[in-house]
Amino acid sequence: MEIVFATHNKNKLKEVAALLPNIKLLSLDAIGCTEDIPETADTLEGNAKIKADYVSNTYGYACFADDTGLLVDALNGAPGVYSARYAGEHGNAKENMNLLLKNLTDKSSRNAHFKTVICLNLNNKQHFFDGTCEGEILTNKQGEKGFGYDPIFKPKGYNISFAEMDMIEKGKISHRGLAVQKLTSFLKSL
């Protein structure tokens, strides 16, 4: 099966491709979609739907798209749907992490969770899958692997950050990994 994963993020594509070994994943770049698809919804579900619909309607491919948010309890769920643009529209991961750490300086609770929502457009039907990973925000960056907020997120029950885990280990417990597992189960059932 060939399916488009609506992303330009090479790290995200690599991570998801490792979780879907029997599916030929195409990136947006591979289908000639060079534009950034605007994420204008105020929910993760809405943004995933916008991206999947854009690819399916414009390029005619079966497609899935995801949106992920980091929700921090002490910040009333921020950065949430704005996680990738927390420190500005440029989407700079280092600046996003630095701003989050600064905003948590005087907070006693560092509880947080990641949530991923996947929207799949396949055979003229739409399906949603989600995954959540509970954890906490570290006070300092740890690890060199992963991307985004991985160096400052420690999943519950672990003593290391996402950025200290290999892709396979992270994929088994991460928000995106859990959502992709649900997507995989659905695709295998077809």
Residue pairs with C-beta under 8 A, 6 or more apart in sequence:
1 22
1 23
1 24
1 62
1 187
2 23
2 24
2 26
2 62
3 23
3 24
3 25
3 26
3 61
3 62
3 63
3 64
3 122
4 25
4 26
4 27
4 28
4 30
4 31
4 55
4 59
4 61
4 62
4 63
4 64
5 12
5 13
5 16
5 17
5 25
5 26
5 27
5 63
5 64
5 65
6 28
6 37
6 51
6 52
6 54
6 55
6 63
6 64
6 65
6 66
7 13
7 27
7 28
7 65
7 66
8 27
8 28
8 29
8 36
9 147
10 27
11 146
11 147
12 66
12 147
12 176
13 25
13 27
14 167
15 167
15 170
15 171
15 176
16 25
16 176
16 180
17 25
18 167
18 168
18 171
19 171
19 177
19 180
19 181
19 184
20 180
20 183
20 184
23 187
26 61
28 34
28 55
31 55
31 59
31 61
32 59
33 55
33 58
33 59
37 50
37 51
37 54
37 55
38 50
39 47
39 50
39 51
39 67
39 81
39 84
40 47
40 50
41 47
41 49
41 50
41 81
42 81
43 81
44 67
44 68
44 69
44 81
44 115
44 116
44 117
45 67
45 117
45 119
45 128
47 65
47 67
47 81
48 65
48 66
48 67
48 117
48 118
48 119
48 128
49 65
49 119
49 126
50 65
51 65
51 67
51 119
52 63
52 64
52 65
52 119
52 120
52 121
52 126
53 119
53 121
55 61
55 63
55 65
55 121
56 62
56 63
56 121
62 120
62 121
62 122
62 123
63 120
63 121
64 118
64 119
64 120
64 121
64 122
64 183
65 118
65 119
66 116
66 117
66 118
66 119
66 176
66 179
67 81
67 116
67 117
68 83
68 114
68 115
68 116
68 117
68 148
68 175
68 176
69 79
69 80
69 81
69 82
69 83
69 114
69 115
70 79
70 80
70 83
70 100
70 112
70 113
70 114
70 148
70 149
70 153
71 77
71 78
71 79
71 80
71 112
71 113
71 114
71 115
72 78
72 79
72 100
72 104
72 110
72 111
72 112
72 137
73 109
73 111
73 112
74 104
74 107
74 108
74 109
74 110
74 111
75 100
75 103
75 104
75 107
78 86
78 103
79 86
79 96
79 100
83 96
83 148
83 149
84 91
84 96
84 148
85 91
85 96
86 96
86 99
86 100
87 95
87 96
87 98
87 99
88 95
93 147
93 148
93 149
96 148
96 149
97 141
97 149
97 151
97 152
100 137
100 149
100 152
101 137
101 139
101 140
101 152
104 110
104 137
110 136
110 137
110 138
110 139
111 134
111 135
111 136
112 134
112 135
112 136
112 137
112 153
113 132
113 133
113 134
113 135
113 175
114 132
114 133
114 135
114 149
114 153
114 174
114 175
114 176
115 130
115 131
115 132
115 175
116 130
116 131
116 132
116 175
116 176
116 178
116 179
117 128
117 129
117 130
117 179
118 128
118 129
118 130
118 179
118 180
118 182
118 183
119 126
119 127
119 128
120 126
120 127
120 128
120 129
120 183
120 186
127 186
129 179
129 180
129 182
129 183
129 186
130 178
130 179
130 182
131 174
131 175
131 176
131 177
131 178
131 179
131 180
131 181
131 182
132 175
132 178
133 155
133 156
133 173
133 174
133 175
133 178
134 155
134 156
135 153
135 154
135 155
135 156
135 158
136 153
136 154
136 156
137 152
137 153
137 154
138 151
138 152
138 153
138 154
138 161
140 152
141 151
141 152
141 161
141 163
142 151
142 152
142 154
142 160
142 161
142 163
142 164
143 150
143 151
143 160
143 161
143 162
143 163
143 164
143 165
144 151
144 163
145 162
145 163
145 164
145 165
145 166
145 167
145 170
146 161
146 162
146 163
146 165
146 170
149 162
150 161
150 162
150 163
150 170
151 161
151 162
151 163
152 161
153 161
153 162
154 160
154 161
154 162
155 162
155 173
155 174
158 165
158 173
162 170
162 174
170 177
171 177
171 180
